[in-house]
Amino acid sequence: MKHKEKNLPVIKCSLLKQLQESENVMSKYECSVCGWVYDEEEGFDGGGIAPGTKFEDFAEDWFCPFCSAGKEKFNKLRGT
């Protein structure tokens, strides 16, 4: 049992690192109404959204700048 206990801190560090890396991953979200894509990495200068702004950080009443669809109409694109 002692050999497993010695590996525990290494496993915790590895999982923590993976979690931190996953939080830094930028994603893209597509409006299901008009097809506009918000890219977290690029932001949206026309809407005053700085590069790196996470979609999840948008206000709940935020809406698509092109068709006015609500935030709930956006889907995360696969592979992002």
The 8 nearest C-alpha neighbors of each residue, nearest first, counted from 0:
[[1, 3, 2, 4, 5, 6, 7, 8],
 [0, 2, 4, 3, 5, 6, 7, 8],
 [1, 3, 5, 4, 0, 6, 7, 8],
 [4, 2, 6, 5, 1, 0, 7, 8],
 [5, 3, 1, 7, 6, 2, 0, 8],
 [4, 6, 2, 3, 7, 1, 8, 9],
 [7, 5, 9, 3, 4, 8, 10, 2],
 [6, 8, 10, 4, 9, 5, 11, 3],
 [9, 7, 11, 10, 6, 12, 5, 4],
 [10, 8, 12, 6, 7, 11, 13, 5],
 [9, 11, 13, 7, 8, 12, 14, 6],
 [12, 10, 8, 14, 13, 9, 15, 7],
 [13, 11, 15, 9, 10, 14, 16, 8],
 [12, 14, 10, 16, 11, 15, 9, 17],
 [15, 13, 17, 11, 16, 12, 10, 18],
 [14, 16, 12, 18, 17, 13, 11, 19],
 [15, 17, 19, 13, 14, 18, 12, 20],
 [18, 16, 14, 20, 15, 19, 21, 13],
 [19, 17, 15, 21, 16, 20, 14, 22],
 [18, 20, 16, 22, 17, 21, 15, 23],
 [21, 19, 17, 23, 22, 18, 16, 24],
 [22, 20, 18, 24, 23, 19, 17, 16],
 [21, 23, 19, 20, 24, 18, 25, 17],
 [24, 22, 20, 21, 25, 19, 18, 51],
 [25, 23, 21, 22, 26, 20, 79, 40],
 [24, 26, 39, 40, 23, 79, 27, 51],
 [27, 25, 79, 39, 38, 24, 28, 75],
 [26, 28, 38, 37, 76, 75, 79, 39],
 [27, 29, 75, 37, 74, 36, 76, 73],
 [30, 28, 36, 73, 74, 35, 34, 31],
 [29, 31, 73, 34, 35, 32, 33, 72],
 [32, 30, 72, 34, 73, 33, 29, 74],
 [31, 33, 30, 34, 68, 72, 66, 35],
 [34, 32, 35, 30, 31, 66, 65, 68],
 [35, 33, 30, 31, 29, 32, 36, 73],
 [36, 34, 30, 29, 33, 37, 65, 63],
 [37, 35, 29, 28, 34, 38, 30, 27],
 [36, 38, 28, 27, 39, 29, 35, 42],
 [37, 39, 27, 41, 40, 42, 26, 36],
 [40, 38, 42, 51, 25, 41, 52, 53],
 [39, 41, 51, 50, 38, 25, 42, 26],
 [42, 40, 50, 38, 39, 43, 51, 49],
 [41, 43, 50, 49, 39, 48, 40, 38],
 [44, 42, 48, 45, 46, 47, 41, 49],
 [43, 45, 47, 46, 48, 42, 49, 50],
 [46, 44, 43, 47, 48, 64, 42, 49],
 [45, 47, 44, 43, 48, 64, 42, 49],
 [46, 48, 44, 45, 43, 49, 42, 50],
 [49, 47, 43, 42, 46, 44, 50, 52],
 [48, 50, 42, 52, 51, 47, 43, 44],
 [51, 49, 42, 41, 40, 52, 39, 48],
 [50, 52, 40, 39, 42, 53, 49, 41],
 [53, 51, 39, 50, 49, 42, 54, 48],
 [52, 54, 56, 55, 39, 51, 57, 25],
 [55, 53, 56, 57, 52, 39, 28, 37],
 [54, 56, 53, 57, 58, 52, 59, 70],
 [55, 57, 54, 53, 58, 52, 59, 61],
 [58, 56, 54, 55, 61, 59, 53, 60],
 [59, 57, 61, 60, 56, 55, 70, 62],
 [58, 60, 61, 57, 70, 69, 71, 62],
 [59, 61, 58, 62, 69, 70, 57, 71],
 [62, 60, 58, 59, 70, 57, 69, 63],
 [61, 63, 69, 67, 68, 70, 64, 60],
 [62, 64, 67, 68, 65, 66, 69, 70],
 [63, 65, 67, 66, 62, 46, 68, 35],
 [66, 64, 63, 67, 35, 33, 68, 62],
 [65, 67, 68, 63, 64, 33, 32, 62],
 [68, 66, 63, 62, 64, 65, 69, 61],
 [69, 67, 63, 62, 66, 72, 70, 32],
 [70, 68, 62, 71, 72, 67, 63, 61],
 [69, 71, 72, 62, 73, 61, 68, 59],
 [70, 72, 69, 73, 74, 68, 59, 62],
 [71, 73, 70, 69, 31, 30, 68, 74],
 [74, 72, 30, 29, 71, 70, 31, 28],
 [75, 73, 28, 29, 76, 30, 72, 31],
 [74, 76, 28, 27, 77, 29, 73, 26],
 [75, 77, 28, 27, 79, 74, 78, 29],
 [78, 76, 79, 75, 27, 26, 74, 28],
 [77, 79, 76, 26, 75, 27, 25, 24],
 [78, 26, 77, 76, 27, 25, 75, 24]]
